[in-house]
Amino acid sequence: MSKDRSARRLPVVFSIVVALMLSMVPLPDVIDPYRPDWVALTLIYWAMTLPRSYSVGTAWVVGIVLDIAHGTLLGQYALAMCFMIYVTAKFHLQLRVFPLSQMTATVFALLSLYQFLLFWINGVAGLHTEAVSYWGPVLTGTALWPLLSTIFGGIRYRVRASS
Amino acid sequence: MVSASSNNQHRAPSGPALGLRFLLLACLSILLLVIDQRQNYLDIARKAIGAFVYPLHVVVDAPISTWLWITESTATRNELQLENSRLRAERLLTNARLQKYAALEAENTRLRAMLEATPRSSDRIRVSEIMSVSANPFRHVVVVDKGTRDGVFDGQAMVDANGVVGQVIEAGLLSSQGILISDPDHALPVEVNRNGLRTIAVGSGEFARLDLPFLANNADIQEGDLLVTSGLGGAFPAGYPVAVVDAVKRIPQEPFASVSAIPSAALNQIREVMLIWPGIAAETDETASASEDAGDVDE
């Protein structure tokens, strides 16, 4: 039973670690502002499909790791991530039955909320920011969502079929 | 994909429990934020978690370093010979400069001794590799592969062969985070090399520009002036080149001129930085002495 569970947990943990690494890869300056927020997208997917196992707690821990990795204020990513995942988990039943177009629109809203919180915390802490550039990750993230959710869906289907 | 049948398998999280957990974690985050902004209590926690993040940085960096290793080890004999001769020529040039520098240094110490001023001590330098850069475009933060184990400390200056790069903001055990001089939150005390005019260079958020916002309209500054560290802030040793002034705009009704400068170091292209231990006599270890000269002789 427990073996079965850990086998099911592996792809989730693996996908989160890969997302964390993608968020750290150095990119050229031109495309860096448009780097999609892989971690946020990954956590939205797992919180939507398996909200009992992965919700605010996971989001908080991953957020703290992001804070350390990016050298931001401790708790900034954690708070933003936590809130976004709370909304996702709260409405996961509605989200699941949405058609893809509507789900993508919701992901757009969630990512906007997430970036807004990051922007807002920076503002409260008195750090200089430009509001316009926060849209880059939201737009690319939304554009990637259909592809990403298909890939994750495939992973989940395989894992369940094998276990 | 996301089928409705999965509803039966995974029951919905009970509402209040989820909300309560969220509230608790949100409060905890806000508490962390407040503490982290005002005090340094969380440094130990940061370092501890940072040690877990280190392997991730290493893995992320692995493809690039592997690629470098592969290109290096499969370089043809011809290429190697070319590079070798180029390096030899460069070394000759550097050596020539170094001789001039040595003479100047001797003269400087003698003059200082005559004036009974304290002699300037040379600095110890170590080369460190940049492992990753911040994903946040508003924070120009890099992670380098030396930590407190190598003697790195908070506030330590980072330079490259052409000029000042930034300073360490958080020394971890195995790796450290450094802030670049172009970060909007970074300010650096500098002086104009030509006339000793002191001012402060503030990061602009762009890699190729520093702002000098505190210069009066009648200040003696012009395009092409070299700015060097003044050593007055305490963090940076004096005399390292920082930037070259590229635009001076004097607006008559404003109290301050708007002056911008281009950093001497190519902040977004560097792969290695040199960490400086000011005042510690230069140890002649592998790369240290060679790179020090490249950084100091800049004319």
Interface residues (C-beta under 8 A of the other chain):
Chain A: V17 L20 M21 S23 M24 V25 P26 D29 D32 P33 R35 M48 T49 L50 P51 R52 S53 S55 V56 G57 W60 G63 I64 V65 I68 A69 H70 G71 T72 L73 L74 G75 Q76 A78 L79 C82 F83 Y86 A89 K90 H92 L93 R96 V97 M103 I121 N122 A125 L127 H128 T129 E130 S133 S149 T150 G153
Chain B: M1 V2 S3 A4 S6 N7 H10 R11 A12 P13 G15 L18 G19 R21 F22 L25 A26 L28 S29 I30 L31 L32 L33 I35 D36 Q37 L42 A45 R46 I49 G50 F52 V53 L56 H57 V59 V60 I64 S132 V133 S134 A135 N136 P137 F138 R139 V141 V143 I169 E170 Q177 P184 D185 G205 F207 N268
